[in-house]
Amino acid sequence: MSFLYEKVVARGLYAMDPEKAHQFGLRGMGLLGALAPLRALLERRLTPRGGKPIEAFGLKFPNHVGLAAGFDKDGLGWRGAAALGFGHVEIGTVTPKAQPGNERPRVFRYPALKAVVNSYGFPNAGVEALHARLSGQPGRGRRACPLGINLGKNKDTPNERAHEDYLLGFQRLAPLADYVVVNISSPNTTGLRALQDRGPLVTLLATLARENRGVAGGPVPLLLKVAPDLNPHQLADIVSVVGECGFAGIIATNTTITRPPGTEACATKGGLSGAPLLERSLKVVRFLVKESGGRIPVVGCGGITCAADAGRFMDEGACLVQVYSGLVFRGPALAREIAEGLAWRQRDWA
């Protein structure tokens, strides 16, 4: 299926505006989620075989491979994504108030590099719209495929009050999520990455950790998503604060502001994802696992386009992996391909 996608379907999608192609794919995923017979058919074809469930931060995952945040910002297609063989799906980034994001064009594909550059800026319908949508669907702990919700702050909220935005989102959505992710690492909201500095990070994470104690149904696993462009001192601070505040894990990484030298991607503004991000994300995962002594679960994300890439993250100590741009270039069978490849590795290790 991946071969057919790359040789036929992808060429048609590449002829479309990248954002319109994304919306087309998301609508298809939403339709898939709404039609039970079609969903069941694809589940039979694309559900990975041969692996064992994985336990991480108190949850059970059917396989190692998740769909990263950013693909489905408003929870329109997560059930369809689960039918494609993903072991977890993360929706968002969602902000307290609806916002349009940055001006278009804001997505650029580079097929030769297997890379995407985006400057979306968290366009989404807001917390209340997502709350209403999820309230009528299977809830926390009742989904075979765990659902994560990725939280951000509104563009017009100053950093000094950022913790209020994250708190509002957490209060409304945590009872509906299997896990919650704090996103302070997107390069497309001015000043957002400054929240990764130790002072504001302590304020933010401690605020959410306190609130988490009172969540209906019990505390939900809280994860922090970090940038790939941090230095070792900053990463060490993050490990320290995550541990002090009792967060369940770290997702490494978001998109990068660096570019492969001498490529056409250098001319576009935003965060780069896809194959050129792989080595940088692996380096961050390696550091986080070593710095924490393996005590903090790390989810590897960045540049994964095949099972071999995912296996490298597992070798560095990641407990799970996530893909997004790889789906653009490899197609809907990618989750199954990676999950089955990792399952064979597990057999080899046994």
C-alpha positions in Angstrom: 0.0 0.0 0.0 2.9 2.4 0.8 4.3 1.8 -2.7 0.9 2.6 -4.4 0.6 5.7 -2.2 4.0 7.1 -3.0 3.8 6.4 -6.7 0.2 7.4 -7.4 -1.7 9.1 -4.6 1.1 11.3 -3.3 1.7 12.8 -6.7 -1.8 14.0 -6.9 -1.7 15.4 -3.4 1.6 17.2 -4.2 -0.2 19.0 -7.0 -2.5 20.5 -4.4 -1.8 23.4 -2.0 -0.2 21.7 1.0 -2.7 23.0 3.5 -5.6 22.0 1.3 -4.2 18.6 0.8 -3.9 18.3 4.6 -7.5 19.3 5.0 -8.5 16.8 2.4 -6.8 14.0 4.3 -8.3 15.1 7.5 -11.8 15.1 6.1 -11.2 11.6 4.8 -10.1 10.5 8.2 -13.2 12.1 9.8 -15.4 10.3 7.3 -13.6 7.0 8.0 -14.2 7.6 11.7 -17.9 8.2 11.2 -18.6 5.1 9.0 -18.4 2.0 11.2 -18.4 -0.6 8.3 -15.5 1.2 6.5 -13.7 1.7 9.8 -14.0 -2.0 10.5 -12.7 -2.9 7.0 -9.6 -0.8 7.4 -9.0 -2.1 10.9 -8.9 -5.6 9.6 -6.4 -4.6 6.9 -4.2 -2.1 8.8 -4.2 -3.3 12.4 -0.6 -4.3 13.1 0.0 -8.0 13.9 2.6 -9.8 16.0 3.2 -7.2 18.7 2.4 -7.1 22.4 0.7 -4.3 24.2 3.0 -1.7 25.7 2.6 0.0 29.1 3.9 3.5 29.6 3.0 6.2 32.2 0.3 4.0 33.5 -1.5 3.4 30.2 -1.7 0.4 27.9 -1.0 1.0 24.2 -1.8 -1.6 21.5 1.5 -0.8 19.8 4.4 1.7 19.9 3.4 4.0 17.1 1.3 7.2 17.6 0.0 10.0 15.5 1.7 13.2 16.7 -0.2 16.4 17.5 -0.7 18.8 14.6 -2.4 16.6 12.1 -5.8 16.7 13.8 -6.0 20.0 15.7 -9.7 19.9 16.5 -10.4 16.2 17.1 -12.2 15.7 13.8 -10.6 12.5 12.7 -9.0 10.7 15.7 -11.3 7.6 15.4 -10.3 7.3 11.7 -6.6 7.6 12.7 -7.1 4.7 15.2 -8.4 2.6 12.3 -5.2 3.1 10.4 -3.3 1.1 13.0 -2.0 3.8 15.3 -1.4 2.8 18.9 -2.3 6.2 20.2 -3.5 9.5 18.7 -2.7 13.0 19.9 -5.0 15.8 19.0 -4.4 19.6 19.1 -2.7 21.8 19.7 -5.8 23.4 21.2 -5.9 26.9 22.9 -8.5 28.3 25.3 -10.0 30.6 22.6 -10.5 29.9 18.9 -7.8 31.5 16.8 -7.1 31.5 13.0 -3.3 31.0 13.3 -0.7 32.8 11.2 -1.3 34.1 7.6 -1.2 31.8 4.6 0.7 30.3 2.9 2.0 28.6 6.0 2.8 25.0 4.9 5.6 24.1 2.5 6.5 20.5 1.3 9.9 19.5 0.2 9.5 15.9 -1.2 13.2 15.5 -2.2 14.1 16.1 1.5 11.1 14.3 2.9 10.5 17.5 4.9 7.7 19.9 5.7 8.0 23.5 7.0 5.0 24.9 8.7 4.2 28.2 10.4 0.6 27.4 11.4 0.6 29.2 14.8 -2.0 27.0 16.5 -5.1 27.5 14.3 -8.0 25.7 16.1 -11.6 26.1 17.2 -10.8 26.4 20.9 -11.2 24.4 24.1 -15.0 24.6 24.2 -15.5 23.3 20.7 -13.2 20.3 21.4 -14.9 19.7 24.7 -18.3 19.5 23.0 -17.0 17.2 20.3 -15.3 14.7 22.7 -18.1 14.7 25.2 -20.3 12.7 22.9 -17.7 10.1 22.1 -16.0 7.2 24.1 -14.4 8.6 27.1 -11.2 8.3 29.2 -10.2 4.7 29.8 -12.8 3.3 27.3 -10.8 3.6 24.2 -8.6 0.8 22.8 -6.4 3.5 21.2 -5.4 6.0 23.9 -6.3 9.7 23.1 -3.9 12.5 24.0 -4.8 16.2 24.1 -2.0 18.7 23.3 -2.5 22.1 25.0 -1.2 25.5 24.0 -1.6 29.2 24.8 -3.4 31.8 22.7 -1.2 34.1 20.6 -2.4 37.2 22.5 -1.8 35.8 26.0 1.5 37.2 27.4 4.0 34.7 28.8 3.4 36.0 32.3 -0.1 34.7 32.1 0.5 31.6 30.0 0.0 29.3 32.9 -3.6 30.6 33.1 -4.3 29.4 29.5 -2.8 26.0 30.1 -4.8 25.7 33.3 -8.0 26.6 31.6 -7.4 24.0 28.9 -6.4 21.4 31.4 -9.5 21.9 33.6 -11.9 21.5 30.7 -10.2 18.7 28.7 -8.2 16.6 31.2 -11.3 14.5 32.2 -11.8 13.6 28.6 -8.2 12.6 27.8 -6.1 9.5 28.4 -3.1 11.8 28.7 -2.4 15.5 28.3 0.6 17.2 26.7 1.9 20.7 27.5 3.2 22.3 24.3 5.6 25.1 24.9 8.0 24.2 22.1 6.4 25.3 18.8 8.5 28.0 17.1 5.4 29.5 15.4 4.0 31.4 18.4 6.2 34.4 19.3 7.9 33.9 22.7 6.4 30.5 23.4 9.7 28.7 23.6 10.9 31.0 26.4 8.5 29.1 28.6 11.0 26.2 28.5 13.4 28.3 30.7 13.5 27.1 34.3 11.6 29.9 36.0 8.4 30.0 33.9 8.6 26.2 33.5 8.4 25.6 37.2 5.4 28.0 37.5 3.6 26.3 34.6 4.3 22.6 35.5 3.7 23.1 39.2 0.3 24.8 38.5 -0.9 21.9 36.3 0.5 19.2 38.7 -1.5 20.7 41.6 -4.7 20.9 39.5 -4.1 17.3 38.3 -4.6 15.9 41.8 -8.3 16.9 41.7 -9.2 15.6 38.2 -12.4 13.6 38.0 -11.6 10.0 37.7 -8.1 10.5 39.1 -4.9 12.2 37.9 -4.2 12.0 34.2 -0.6 11.4 32.8 0.9 14.8 32.1 3.7 15.1 29.5 5.9 18.0 28.3 6.8 18.4 24.6 10.2 20.0 24.1 12.1 21.6 21.2 15.0 20.0 19.4 17.0 23.2 19.5 17.8 23.3 23.3 21.3 23.1 24.7 22.3 20.5 27.2 22.0 22.9 30.2 18.4 23.7 29.2 17.6 20.0 28.7 19.0 19.2 32.1 16.8 21.9 33.7 13.8 20.4 32.0 14.6 16.9 33.3 15.0 18.4 36.8 11.7 20.3 36.7 9.7 17.5 35.1 10.9 15.2 37.9 10.2 17.7 40.7 6.7 18.4 39.4 5.8 14.7 38.9 5.1 14.9 35.2 4.7 11.4 33.6 7.0 11.9 30.6 8.5 14.0 27.9 7.9 14.1 24.1 11.0 14.8 22.1 10.8 16.7 19.9 8.8 19.4 18.2 9.9 21.0 14.9 13.2 22.7 14.5 14.2 26.2 13.4 17.4 24.9 11.8 17.6 23.9 8.1 19.7 21.5 6.1 22.4 23.8 4.6 22.1 24.8 1.0 18.5 23.5 0.5 15.4 25.3 -0.6 13.9 24.9 2.8 16.3 27.6 4.0 14.1 30.2 2.4 10.9 29.4 4.4 10.0 30.5 7.9 8.6 28.2 10.5 9.3 24.8 12.1 10.9 22.0 10.0 9.7 18.4 10.4 10.5 15.3 8.5 13.6 13.3 7.7 16.1 16.1 8.3 14.9 16.3 11.9 15.8 12.7 12.7 19.3 13.0 14.0 18.6 16.1 16.1 15.6 14.5 17.8 17.6 11.3 18.4 20.3 13.3 20.1 17.7 15.0 22.4 16.1 11.6 23.3 19.5 10.2 24.1 20.3 13.1 26.4 17.0 13.0 28.2 17.1 9.3 28.9 20.7 9.5 30.2 20.1 12.6 32.2 17.0 11.1 33.9 18.7 7.8 34.4 15.8 6.2 32.5 13.3 7.2 35.2 11.3 9.6 33.0 9.6 7.9 30.0 10.5 9.6 26.7 8.3 9.5 23.6 10.4 9.8 20.4 9.1 12.1 17.7 10.9 13.7 14.7 11.9 12.5 11.3 10.5 8.9 11.5 9.7 7.6 8.0 10.2 3.9 8.4 10.6 1.1 11.0 14.4 1.5 11.0 14.0 5.1 12.1 11.6 4.2 14.9 14.0 1.4 16.0 16.8 3.9 16.4 14.6 5.8 18.9 13.8 2.6 20.8 17.5 1.9 20.9 18.1 5.3 22.6 15.5 4.4 25.3 12.2 5.8 23.9 9.2 4.0 25.2 6.9 5.0 22.3 7.3 6.9 19.0 5.1 9.3 17.0 4.9 10.2 13.3 3.3 13.0 11.3 5.3 14.2 8.3 6.2 10.6 7.6 2.5 10.0 7.0 2.5 12.7 4.3 5.3 11.0 2.4 4.6 7.3 3.1 0.9 7.1 3.3 -1.8 5.5 5.5 -0.1 2.1 5.9 2.9 3.7 7.7 1.7 3.0 11.3 1.2 -0.7 10.5 4.6 -0.9 8.8 6.5 0.6 11.7 4.6 -1.2 14.4 5.1 -4.6 12.8 8.8 -3.8 12.2 9.2 -2.9 15.9 7.3 -6.1 16.8 9.8 -8.2 14.9 12.6 -6.4 16.8 11.0 -7.4 20.0 11.0 -11.0 18.9 14.7 -10.7 18.1 15.4 -9.3 21.5 13.4 -12.0 23.3 
